[in-house]
Amino acid sequence: MKIQIIEKEKVASKLKKGWRLASRPLEGGKMYSEMIEILTSKEISVGGLAGESSISSAGSIVADDADFAEHNHMFMIDENDSSVAEELKNMFPEVDIELIQDLLDTNKQNVDKTIDQLLQVTPTSKFEGELPPLPPRSTLSPQHQQNSEKKNPPCPECPVCYEPFSPPRRIFQCTNGHLICENCQASPQLKVCPSCKNIFMGRAIAMEQFLADLY
């Protein structure tokens, strides 16, 4: 991949021809070294980069450079004669180039968005700059993901048979509000509430509706 440093007044015409500003390099990477070598050989102190950032001949990378407009030279890449995937491979050497190319194709060659996603894949990367993180992609369907994230408390159990009061099971209550399932309430051996010995007064409709909404 060929990277060049261009005079500021020629940048606009280069952009119209398919060139673009180079992204901030990975410190210590191949592109980082190439940029410093170009600056040193041409005796240029600072070169501008995409996102109003810059790199100096001393190797300092500045994100959101307040003096960006004052720089007279910009690092640019001819996308008609270079591989963006190779550039990103230099920035993220631990990522397979096929994955990088797939991300570029998915993002319709949007380099900034692809860099965001690569930062998600490699959160320990030393890539310079502060880019807004994207939400991590999930392999679950939205409905499945929503259900898996929904945490309900354990369903209350019948004190006699220890079966949960799961809907659509009917629930009965005594005069003190203690609950029992319909199967146990129908047992001839169970005449009174096992908790307080009071009589059963009927269905616990409110509890049934609450559990139906919850589960």
N, C-alpha and C positions, 0 to 999 in steps of 0.2 A: 504494500500500500504506500502511495506517495503522498507525503505531506509537504506543503510549501508555505513560506511566509510571504504575504502579499502586502504591498503598500496600501494604506487606508483608502486612498482615493480610487483604487481599482476594485475594491471589494464589491461595490454595487453591480458592476458589470460582470464580475465573476459569479455572483449569485444568480444572475439571469441566465448564465450559461450552464447552470447545474452544479456549481460549486457550493460548498457550505463551510461555515466556521467549524473548526475542529473542537471537539469536546475536551473537557479537562481530562488529562491523562492520569493513569494510576501512578502514584509516586514510586519511582524506582523501576517502572516498567520500560518496555522497549520504546514506546512512543515518547515517554517522558525524557528518555536519554536523547532521542532524535531531536526533540524540540530544543533542548539545551545546546546540543551540538550545532544546530542551525543558528541559533541566536549568537553563540560564541564565534562561529566562523564568519558571520556577517557583521559582527560587532554591534548587535542590536541588544539593548538592555532588557526590553520587555516586549512580549508578543501577546496580542489579545486572543481570547478564546470565546467559545459560545457561552451564552448566559452571562455576558458582561463580566467574565472572569479573565484572568491573565496568568502568565508564567514568566518568570524572569530568568536571565542567563545564570543567575546564582542558584536556580532550582526552586524558588519560592512560588507557590501557587496561591493566588488570591481569588476567592469566590466573591462575587458581587463587588468587584473592584470599583471604588468611588472615583478613581482616575481613569476609568476605562475609555472615556471619550478623548482623553489626551494621548492615547497610544497611537503611534503612526504606522504600526504594522500588525497584521492579523494572521494567525495560522489558519490555513484553509485546506480543504480536501476536494479534489475533483471527483464527484460521485460517478461521473461517466467513465472514469479510468481507475477506479479503486473499489475495493471490497469493504463495505461498511462492517460486514461480519468479522473480517480480519482485524479491523480497528478495535471493535469491541472485544475480540479475543485477546488482543494485547492489553486491554484495560482489565479484563476478567479472565486471566489465564487458566483459572481452575474450572471454568465452564466449557463444556464441549461445544465446538463450533457449530455442530448440527443443531443443537438446542438454540444457540444464538440466532441462526438463520431462520429457524421455525418461529421464534418470537418476532423477528423483523417482518416476516411474511404475515403473521397474524396481526401485527400492528400497522400493516401497510407502509412499512419502511419508516415509521415514526421512531427516530433514534432516541429521543428523550424519554418516550414512554417505555421503550425497550430497556434503557438504562435503569429506569425505576424498577422494572420487573427483575432485572439481573441483580439489583441490590437486595431484592427480596429473596432471591435464590442463594445469594452469597452475602449474608448480613455481616460477616466479618471482613469484607473487602475493605481495602484502604483507599477506595475511590474518594477523591477529594470533592468537596462541595456538599451542599445541603439540598437534596431533592426530596419533594414530598413523597412519602411512601405510599404504595398502593395497597389496598386490602389484599390479604393473602387469598389466592384462589383455592377453592375447595372442590374436591372431587364429588362431594355429596350434592344431591339435588336440593334446591332451596327448601322444599317441604321437609325432606329428610333431615337437613341441617337444622331447621327450626324445631323439629320434634326432638332431635338429639340434644339440643341446647335447653329444652324445656325440662325443668326439674320440679317434679311434684313430690309432696310429702308422702310417706307410706300410707296406704289406705287403712283406716281403722278396722279392727277385727271383732268378730263376735266373741264375747267372753266365755262362751260355752264350747263351741266347736273350733274356735280360732281361725275360721275362714274369713277372708276379707269381705267387707261390705261392698264389693265391686258391683257397679250397675250391670244389669237391671235388677239385681237382687232386692227384694223388699225388706224393709227394716221396721221393727216394732220397738216401742218404748214403754217404760213403766211410768208411774205417776211422778217419779223423781227424775225422769229423763234418761235413765240408763237404757242402752240399746241392746238389741238381740236380733239375730237373723230370723227370717220367716220359717226356716226348717226347724230350728230349735224351739221357736215359739209354738209351733204346731205339735211338738212332742207332748204326749199325754203325761209323761213323768215330770214335766216342767210346769208347775202351777203358778209360781211366783217368780219375781225377778231374782236371779242368782246373786246380784250385788247387794240389794237392800231388802229383799223379801216382800216388796210391795207388789201390787197387782199390775198387769199390763193394761195400758189404756188405749192402745191402738197403733196405727201406722205413724212412723216418723217421716212424714212427707217432706218436711223442710230439709232434713238430712239427706234423703234420697235425691232431691233436686240438686243440693249442693255437690254431692259426690258425682252426679251425672254431669254437671258442668265442669268439675275438676278432672274427671277421668274419662 
